[in-house]
Amino acid sequence: MFVYLKSRYDFEYEFPVYPGHGTVLDLKKVTGNEWYAEAMDAYTELRKRVDKIYIIGFSMGGVFAAHIAQQAEVERLFLIAPAFDYTKITKIGELGLTPTHFSEHMKLNMYGKIKNRVKDIPFRAFQEFKNIIKLKREGLENVTADTLIVHGTLDLLVPYKSSVETAGKIQGAELELLEGAPHLFAYTEESQLELNILAERFLFKHN
């Protein structure tokens, strides 16, 4: 999505890479507070160069983006599968997925595409994720930025119903549910195309 938008529009940007993330994962010692600080630092640096800020946040980054929008001036907020909740194995039945949904998800081979990274995620990092999400997901009713939330209905990691609830808490927020899209939009060309169109329309066509 970023490559698509940058090829069509000229804009300043900051692209935070959370400590321990990147090409090689090293999550043994980093904390959720460090991840959030990196996102806030990116906002601060961008604020020095521009007078309007749009934030795009994916998954955990979506939670951070919404929290920053409560603390600082943000014009537009684009949240992609924001992780205000996560799917517990014991409650996967509550997603309302049919056998067809699971079959389609298997065809996408999501695990096969990320398994080399998953093995490098220690349990401690998951605990840090849970703790920082719990700390930063409150106060959504205080967000005043124009907001668009996009979530796939085939997301097995973050239940799309959490985005339905989030849209109800942020005044004026728009919600787009992409039928059959998984958590990792970038791995499916069709979902990525839809996301590109939605991002362009929301961030640039309304100017």
Secondary structure, 3 states (H helix, E strand, C coil): CHHHHHHHCCCCCCCCCCCCCCCCCCCCCCCHHHHHHHHHHHHHHHHCCCCCCEEEEECHHHHHHHHHHHHCCCCEEEEECCCCCCCCHHHHHHHCCCHHHHHHHHHHCHHHHHHHHHCCCCHHHHHHHHHHHHHHCCCHHHCCCEEEEEEECCCCCCCHHHHHHHHHHCCCCEEEEECCCCCCHHHCHHHHHHHHHHHHHHHCCCC
